[in-house]
Amino acid sequence: MINKRLLVKNLLAHNDENSFYDKKRFITINHKEGKAKFLKHVCALANSNPKNNSFIVVGVEDEDNNIVGVDFFDDSKIQNLVNAYLDNPPLISYENIPFPHLEEGKVVGLVTIKSNGKVCSLRKNIWKYYGGSVFFREGSISMPKAYDVELRDLNSQAVATIQQHARNNIELTLDGVIDFINNRHKDLESDYKVFKEQFVVCWAGKKRAVKGQTYFSRVDIELINEQVKLFYSNLDEVTITYDENSFTTMEFVRLGLGGKQRYYPLEQLTITFKESGTYQIQTELVFEPPLYNKKVLHHTYNTNNCILSKIKSGISLSTSEKEDLAYLPDTYLICYLNGFEEALEQMELARSLVKENFKEVYTSLKATLRILRKVDYN
């Protein structure tokens, strides 16, 4: 098994960006420009490495390779994005890799790209790139090329060597378990489970029981062998179940207008471990959005817009407006799910307006946009 933290270190230490690896301070796929640039790099790396893996490391300063981290990003539907926009799409995964020196909630993103051996191209227009465009890597740059260019295998040995140096061992696994339970989450209830004598899953959270069901908040779940963070949230409630072959989480989100909140199941994640030393992760979106009276939503939507206008203009909020602001992410999300398409733009605007002075609302907005991303991709 490959320790993904070691893999990131080995990629950064190998040399500068090249035809099998790229690094980014961050990626954004919630608007057309960011989505287009991400797809361009995926396409170029897949075409430049038809017989081995390519990688994008996210959360690293370009000039000095300083690992600064990014927010946890649990986009299990990222393959859907690639399939929608690319012909001959590669297999792609996004994993969250914890590093001890990063603050809580920050990780390094590792995008792994596996070509299907055929020329990958854009399926349709996006931003300033045209459908049919083909990209390859030239050094650290993704460049357009002719469609009928020949795929060449140039990096198999280099990638194989880097992956071999990142192999896990029992010392790294034990150190990972001890660090997770005793150091990083000593203030929470922690546990672990070994699957098939070789996979170790650790989880921690604040536990509470409701009607015989145990829920966790402030949840952190990691597959220790590979140093991959499977789930992280300061807000959502999660249930955890497992047997000898699988580990399952059900994520719940709290939604409602004003103080009338309730929990809705959002997504189920199941890891199935096999005797062959492999595992498979499956996710299923089970979210059923709450429906509300349109007149009520119009009033709520307009109230939120007025609050944002006041913040933008530097006008102080009243006590009741501050209370409404706390629920603004939830209410905008409910409006969007009930047909108010423009609510998405308002959420993006709100994120920039509240970032400095309303930290809790900003955190809630990021969680809300994560829910939307999952729903949209599904």
C-alpha positions, 0 to 999 in steps of 0.5 A: 500500500502506498502512503500518500503523505510520503508520495506527496513528499517524494513528488515535491522532492523529485524535481519541479513540475513536469509531464507527470506531476503538477502542483497548485496553490488551490483549485476551484471548480465551482465556476467556468474558468476554474473548471476549464483550467482544471480539465485542461491540466487533467487532459494534458497529464492523461495524454502525457502519461498513457501507461502510468499515473499522473498527479496534481498536488494541491495546497503547495506554494509554487516558488518554494514548495512550502506545504500550506494546505487547503480546506478538506474537499470531499468531492466524490463526484469529481469523476462525473465532472471529468466524464461530462467534459472529456472524451476518453476520460481518465480515471481520477480521484481526489484524496485529502492528505493530512500533514501534522504541521497544518492547522485543523481542517487543512490538508493537502489535496492529491489528484491521481489521474490514470489514462485509459490509453487513448487520446483525451480531448475536450468534449465540448466548449468551456470558457475559452477552450473549444470542444475537440481541443487536445492538451499535452504537457511540455515541462510544467505547462499544459499546451494544446496539440494536434488531435492525431498526435501519438501518445508516448510513454516517457515516465513509467520508470520514474513514477514507479520509483516514486511510488515504490519509495512511498510504500507503507510499513508497520512502523508508519502505520502504528505511528499514524494510529498513535498520533491520531488518537493521542495527539490530534484528537485527545479531546474527542472520543476516538476508536479504530478498526482493523480490516482484513488484518492490514487496513486500519481505519481511525475515527474521532468525534463528539459522541451523543446518543439519540433514541438508541442511535449514536451520532458524531459531530466534529468528525474526523475519519482516516484510512491510516495505512495510506494517510488519507482523510476520508471525512472531516467536518466541524458542523455535520452529524455522522453515524458510523457502522462497520462489520468485518468487511466494510466501514460505512458512514451516513452524513446528515445535514441540518437545514431549516428556516430560522430556528426550525431546523431538522436533520436530513440524510445527505450521503452514505459512504461505504468502504469494502475491504477485500481479502486480495489486499484492495478496497473499494469506496462507494458513495450514494447521495440520498438527499431529499431536499425540503420543500417550502411555500414559495411566498415564504421563500420569497420573503426570506430570500429578499431579507437575506439580500437586504442583509448582504446589501447592508454588509456590502455598504458598511451599514450596521445590522440590527439584532434581528438581522444578525440572528437572520445572518446566522441562518443565511447559508441554510436559507439560501440553500433551501431557496436554491433547492426550491428553484431560486437559481440566483441564490447560488450567486448570492451565496458566492457573494456572501462568502466574500462579504462575511469572510473577515468579520463573520467567521462562523457564517463563512464556515457555514457557507463553505459547508453549504456550497459543498452540499450544493456541489454534491447535489449538482454533480449527482 
